[in-house]
């Protein structure tokens, strides 16, 4: 990571005070004694945005909560719980959530300690799990300090979660599934939880089935690729292509992120024809075109196929490959891509 540490967002002290009070109420209630992280329900704010809370602590290791945000948050939850998830290593980088973790003081950053000192937070000596850590997780980004809007959302979400947890303790049917795939979830308006004691009549069962991941938009075809099609076709030529996250964060100027690495390699030798690293905000299509263009600068012939393993990429890559007279194949495994990924992981100490 770069030596210059980016500044944490500015959050009013009173906003922090409200969040700390909500976090302390959560810790005192100990909802992990009767709930675990698989007890899913939904909180909906005044603007109709869904949050999917998860209570952490039943395993006796991490004590806190995760407030997953919107469609991406729910998709992460469903994928993380699905043992058949094909791209589990990438799933972790899609996390979109606000997190509260009660842990040790030594785990906190100086910015955290400064806020808690200003709030007068002083646990008893040797008190365990007595220091709260608040973090924002966003797809592709390193976990970071909350901004003011996130701090307010986490405070309200924590109080709403507690109201639902108390109802779940009184009503054993709160989490009773009524469909085969478990996508019908108890849904509660956050405003209702803050107005007083919550009762079963304020819980609505809604279907939260997610559509398949939307394919990315097709990349733009570069004009200079017309010459690539005139090169001889190697009928045995096969390339492997993938984009994945590196596990070591970097910080160019602002919030640290996990860079994406695009690789186009020879399927027989593992030779790297194209490689490109990019931050989260860089468009997927631009990353594809840049990586493939590097390959065409050195390759003297066209491969017969380019193999990928992400089915949702097919609609976007087919026009690109057809323009070059190359076929795109869907494969369950990309051996040389995986070898490169493992080597990078070992180099990064993972």
Secondary structure, DSSP 8 states (H G I E B T S, - for coil): --SS--------HHHHHHHHHHHHHHHHHTGGGT--TT---EEE-TTS-EEEEEEE-TTSS-EEEEEEEHHHHHHHHHHHH-TT-TTHHHHGGG--EEEEEEE-GGGS-HHHHHHHHHTT----TT-TT-EEEEEEE-TTB--B---HHHHHHHHHHHHHHHHHHHHHHH-TTTT---SSSS-EEEEEEHHHHHSS---GGG-EEEE---------------GGGGGGGGS-EEEEEEEEEEEEE-SS-B-SSSS-B--EEEEEEETTT--EEEEEEE-TTS-HHHHHHHHHHHHHHH-SSEEEEEEE--GGGHHHHHHHHHHHT-EEEE-S--HHHHHHHHHHHHHTT-
